[in-house]
């Protein structure tokens, strides 16, 4: 079975605690009630793309535990194909998330089963795929094999370099799109970030997300700023993954990179007005057309 979008990445249970402020070193801060929701950069990306109508599958790993069952149900209910999600004898990954009243979050991830995703799991998975999306909450060798396998199969490799990690020059050179936020771009380039220099690392194009300000699209033709709609944020958890999924869905449908980014900022803006990660992602009908 082939799919337009293959997401290679993590699946986590998000344990979210609201708090007036994040604790400092050695400090205890009382928070509100914990909520549990499906998350993980890979699963989030796949759900965001599927909600927008993309034919998408997730290649990932979960534990044989209640959290794994929650994740599988969420993926399937969103329309994500789960045949490539394997259950392993490790606990399902968990993200511990603190959300403050301004909608900002801090996240600690325990990868668990995500570390059982191996390069060999890519064998035969890329046939017919248009867009392969990978992110960095899984082992680096698996990410690098995913990018190489996509290029070999004629799929367009998109790497969301989050969390920031050092990848090989060969991996960067094989990318169709390198997707980073401002902090990850700074990590790659050092101080005095000039987004166009990202192409000097090897990818054919790059997108830099700017939070509430939108995104920058970087190609050989130049850099284009894509503004985000103004919204009142209540929870930014998973907004970057909403952007990634929307970008992949639009590219798979034949949109240009700039048009895909313009739709992605609208999807991400909607997501931050709602609580949680996957529960906040809009359907295609909820995303307004560009004026």
N, C-alpha and C positions, 0 to 999 in steps of 0.2 A: 504494500500500500504506500502511495506517495502523497506528499503534502506540499503545499505552496511554501509554508514557513516551518522550519524546524528550529526549535529553541533547545539549546544544550545548556543546562544550568541547574540551579539549586531549587529545592522545594523545602520550605520551612514552615513550622507553625509559629505564628507571631503572638507573643505574649505581651500585651500592651498595657502599660500603667500610666494613667494621667498624673501629672504632678505640677505643682506651682513652679518648681525649678528643679534643675538637675543637681544631684548631690556633688559636692566637691570631694577631694581626696580625704578619706577617713570620716566622711560625714554621712549621717543617716537622715533621709528625708521621707516623710510619710506621703504616700500617694493615694489615689482612688482605687476603685475596684479593677481587678485585672480582667481583660477580655482576651479571648483566644480567637484568632482568625487565621485563615490560610495565607501563606506568604512565601518568601524566597524569591530571589531575583529572577530565576528561570521561570518558575511557576507564575509569578506576577506578570512577566512579559508575555507568556503564552496566553494567559487569561485576557489580558488587555487586547491582544491581537484578535483572539477569538470573539470577544464581545463586539468587535468592529466588523465581524463577518469574515475574517481570514480563515482559511483552511490550515490549521496549525496543529503540530504535535510537539510534545515535550519529551526530550530524552533526559531522564534524571533518575534519582534513587531516593527511596524513602524507607523508613523502618517498618517492621511488622508490629505496629503498635497503634493505639487509638489516634494519635496525631497523623500517622500515615493515612489512615482511613478518611480523616477529615480532608486532607489534601487531595486525595484521589476523587472524592465526591465533588469537591469544589471545581476541580479541573474538568471533570466530565459534565457537570451542570452548566459550565460556561461554554462547552462545545470543543474543548481541547481533547485531542486523541491521546490516549494514555498507554497504548500498546508498548511504547518504548520506556515506560517508567518501571524500573525494577525494584522489588522489595528485597531488602538485605537484612542481615542479622546485626544491625547497628541501630541505635535510636534515631528516629527522625530528627532532622535538623530543627533547631529552635532559635528564634530571634527574640531577644529580650529588649523591648522598646519602651523608652520613656518619652511621653509627649507633653509639652508645656502649653500653656494657654494661647501662645502666639502661633501654635500649629507646628512648631519646630520639633524635631525628634533626635534622640541619641539611641544608637542601636549596638547591641553586643550579640554576635552570632556564634552559636555552637553548631558547627557544620554537621556532625554526626554522620548519617548515611550518605550525605552528599560527597564525602570523601571516598566513597566506594565506587564512584563513577569513573570508569577506566577508559583509556584510549580504544581498547578493543570493542567497547560498546558502540563505537561509531561505524563498525563494519556493516556495510550495506544500508546504512540509515539515510544516506544523502541522495539516493536515486530519485530523480524527478523534482527535487527541492529547488525552489527559486531563491529563497533567502534563508541563510543559516545565521542564527543569532546566538552568540555565546557571551557569558559573563563570568566573573571571577570568584564565585563562591564554591567552585569545584576545583579539583586538582589541576595545576598548571599544565601537566602533560596532556590531560584530556582536552583542555581548551585549545592547546596548540595543535593537537591532532584534529580537532573539529574544524579549525580554520583551514588546515592543509587539505583535509578530506573534502571540504566544501569546494575549495578551489579546483581540486582534481575532478570533482563531479560536475563542474560548471555552474554551481550555485554561487550566489553573491554572499561572501562572508562579511558579517557585521559583528564587530566586537565591542561590547559595552565594558570598558576597562574599569570595572567597579566591583569590589574595592581595588584601588590602584595596586598593580603588581608588575614586576619586570617580565616582559615577554621577549622572545627572541626577535632579532631583526627580520628573520625570514617570515615570522608570523605577521609582523607589522606590514611587511611588503606584500603579503598575500591578501590584505584586507581591501574590500571595496569601500567600507565605511568604518572609521574609528570613531566611537562615541564616548565622550568623556564629559564630566562637569568641570567647573572652573578649577576646583582643587586638584582633580586628577590631571588636568592640563598643566597646572603649575608643577605638579610632581614630575611629569614627563619632561618639561622644558626648563624648569628652574625659574628663577625670579625674572620679572619683566616679561611676562607671557605675551607672545605674539602668535595668535592662533594659526596663522598661515604656516608657521614653522612646523606644525604638526605633520604637514605633508612631507617635510624633509625626513621624517622617520620612516616613510615608506608607503603609507596607505594612499589609495587613489582619491579619497575624500575624507573629511572629518566633520563631525558635528559637536559643538561645545554647548552644553546646556547651562543656562544662566539663572536658574531658579525662576523667581517671579518676573524677571526681565525678559525671559524667552530663551532664545538660542542663537548661535552663530553657525552658519553653514559655510564650510571651507572647501573650495574646489580649486582646480588649476586656473579657473577663470577669475577667481577672487573670493572675497568673503562677504556674505550677505547676512544682515541682522534680521532675525525673525522675532517680532514682539509678541509677548503673551497678553491675553486679555487680563484686565484687572478684576480680581476676585477677592473675596474675603476668605482667607485660608483658615481652616480649623484643624487640619491634620495633613502634613506633607508626606506621611509614610507611604512609600511605594510610588510616589509621583514620578520619579526618574524611570521606574520600570513601566509605568503607563506611557510615558514618552517613547521608550524603546519599543514597546509592543505596537504602538500606533505607527511609529516610523516604519517598522518592518511590514506591517499590514499594508500600508500605502505603497511601499516599494514593490511588494509582491503583486499589487494590483496594477503596476505600471506607472506610478506617479514619479515625477522627478524628485531628486533629493530635496530641493527647496520646497516643493509642494508638500512632500511628505512631512517635512519639519514643521510647516505651517499648520498642518492638521494635528501633528503630535503636540504642539504647545497648547492647542485648544483642549485636547484630551487630558493632558496633565493638569491644566487649569481647572477643569471640572473635577478631577480627582481630589484636589486639595480642599475642596469645599465639603467633602464628605469624610466620615470616619473610616479608618482602616485602609488596607491596601487593596486587595482584590474586590472587597465589597464596594469600593469607591469608583470602580472603573465604569465608564459609560458605554452604552450601546451606540451603534452607528447613528440611530435616530436621535440620540441626545446631543450629538456633536453638531453645532451650527456650521453651515457652509461659510467659507471665507467671504466677507463683504467685499 
